[in-house]
Amino acid sequence: MGKEFDITPVDVPKVETQYRRIVTQIPHPDSVKTLESLHQSEPISMRGQPPVVWERAEDCQVYDKHGNMWLDWSSGVLVTNAGHGMPEVRQAIIDQVNSGLLHNYVFPSEERAELAAFLIDVAPEGMDKVFLLTTGSESTENAFKLARTYGISKGGKKKIGFVGFERGFHGRTLGAQQAGGIPGQKDWIGNEDPAIVQVPFPDGYWTENIDFDHFCTTIEEKGVKPDEVCGVMLETYQGVGPDFAPVGYVRALAEWCKKHDVLLIFDEVQAGFGRTGKFWGFEHYGVVPDLLCFGKGVSSSLPLSGVIGRKEVMDQYPAGSMTSTHTGNPVCCAAALASLKKIVNEDLTGNAARLEPIVMDALTAIQKKYPDVIGHVTCKGLVGGMQTVKAGEKTPDPDLAYDIILNCFHKGLLFFAPVGAWGQTVKISPPLTITQDALEDGLRVLATVVDEVLAAR
Ligand SMILES: Cc1ncc(COP(=O)(O)O)c(C=O)c1O
C-alpha cells in the first residue's frame, strides 16, 4: 500500500508454461508511453499496481500486447468470479447493446426486474428487497443511511450510533470511510462523527481477544449505549487477511443486535457470489443479516452493486426518494445475470470450496518454512492471504509483501499490490473458474519466489 512499482523496463528470465508466458522486458518498453501518459493525467493515488498495460483478459489470464501472459490471482480486485471476459458474459452484453436499450434510469426494464428477482431468489428467506447501485462504496453508504433512518424511526435522534471494526474497509466515500477502521484513511475527514465508533475485529491474530464481551466493553468505554446504536457493519471477512471472525462471536453479535433492535449489516462486497466456498460469505456464520451489501463479483465485469434487505428496512422511504441515476443499468444487469447463472450452473462456489485446502496447505507449508516472517496465513474458498512481518516480531513488513508480489509478477503470476492496514498482505484471489492444475502452478511460483526473496535479503 502506498509504494509505487517502477515503470522502467527490466530484463527478466523467460517463462513459458501453459498458464504463464514472459518473453520480453517487463514492462515492455513500448508500453512505457501509456504508463507515462497515465502518470501525467491521473492522480498519484492511481499508480499502485504492477505495471502491465492490460490488452485483454480471458478466464484466468491477463495479456499485454507484446506476447506476455499472466496467471491472474487478482480477479481485477475480486470482480471476475466467473472468469475474465467469459463468452456467456460477453454475449449477454452484446445482445443487450444490440437490443437498443443502454440506459433507462429508474424507469422500469425487464432486465432490472429479472436481475432483482434472481438476487432475491438467491438471498436468504426474509431478505426480500434489493436496491441496485453502481459501486461497493455506494452500497455501504446506502446501508449506513438505511440503518440511521431505521434507528431514528425506532428510538428517535439518539439512536444513530453506528459500530464498525478496526481495520475494516467499506469504500472511500465519507460514510464508508468513517465506518471503516484503517489507520490514516480518515485523516482527511477532520470532524469525524462521534456517533460512529470502531471495535477490535476478532481475527485472533492482530486482535487476540476474540470474546464477544470485548465488543460490549469497547463500546461502553467509548460511551456508546447499546440502545442508542442503529447499526453494526462488518466485512464478512476482513479483506486485509482474509480474516473471519469466530462463529460464536458473530452469533453473539447477531443476538445482541436483535436484543437492542440494531441492524446487522454484512459487507459482502468482496465475499459474495461464491468467493469463500459458499454463495454468500455470511453463510459460514449461520446467521442472517438485516442488510447485505454486494458489488464486485456480481457481474464479473461491468460496475454494479446493491443492498439487499428486509422489506421493513428497505421500504422506509417514499416513492422517488431512494434512487440512483444508473440504478440497474440494463447492460450491467445483463452482464450480472449471465455471470450469476454461470456461477450457479457450473457450481463455481463448489470449485472454490474444493480448492481451498490446496491453497491453505501451500500457504501453511510456506509459513512453516519461514515462521519468523510469514506471520499469519488464511484461506477460505478461493480467497487466501499471507501476512508478512519483521523477523521474529508481530510488526507488519510491507516491503517483504511488495518484493514477493514484484517477483511473482516477473514470473507471470499477477497479484494486485499488497493490501492490509499496513500493506502487509499478499492476497490470493483467482477467478473461481481456475483449475487445480493452474492453481498448483501458481502456488509453486509463490513458494519459489518466497525462497528467492528471502535468500536475497
Ligand atoms: C469489503 C468492501 N467494501 C466496499 C468496497 C468498496 O467498493 P468500491 O471500490 O466498488 O466502491 C470494497 C472495495 O474494495 C470492499 O472490499
The ligand as a MOL file (V3000), in Angstrom:
LIG
                    3D

  0  0  0     0  0            999 V3000
M  V30 BEGIN CTAB
M  V30 COUNTS 16 16 0 0 0
M  V30 BEGIN ATOM
M  V30 1 C -15.4350 -5.0410 1.6110 0
M  V30 2 C -15.5030 -3.8770 0.6710 0
M  V30 3 N -16.4940 -2.9950 0.7810 0
M  V30 4 C -16.6000 -1.9340 -0.0480 0
M  V30 5 C -15.6770 -1.7280 -1.0390 0
M  V30 6 C -15.7950 -0.5340 -1.9330 0
M  V30 7 O -16.1440 -0.9070 -3.2150 0
M  V30 8 P -15.9060 0.0810 -4.4530 0
M  V30 9 O -14.4350 0.1970 -4.6480 0
M  V30 10 O -16.6120 -0.5990 -5.5890 0
M  V30 11 O -16.5380 1.3770 -4.0910 0
M  V30 12 C -14.6290 -2.6310 -1.2020 0
M  V30 13 C -13.6270 -2.4300 -2.2590 0
M  V30 14 O -12.5420 -2.9390 -2.2590 0
M  V30 15 C -14.5400 -3.7360 -0.3280 0
M  V30 16 O -13.5460 -4.6220 -0.4280 0
M  V30 END ATOM
M  V30 BEGIN BOND
M  V30 1 1 1 2
M  V30 2 1 2 3
M  V30 3 2 2 15
M  V30 4 2 3 4
M  V30 5 1 4 5
M  V30 6 1 5 6
M  V30 7 2 5 12
M  V30 8 1 6 7
M  V30 9 1 7 8
M  V30 10 2 8 9
M  V30 11 1 8 10
M  V30 12 1 8 11
M  V30 13 1 12 13
M  V30 14 1 12 15
M  V30 15 2 13 14
M  V30 16 1 15 16
M  V30 END BOND
M  V30 END CTAB
M  END
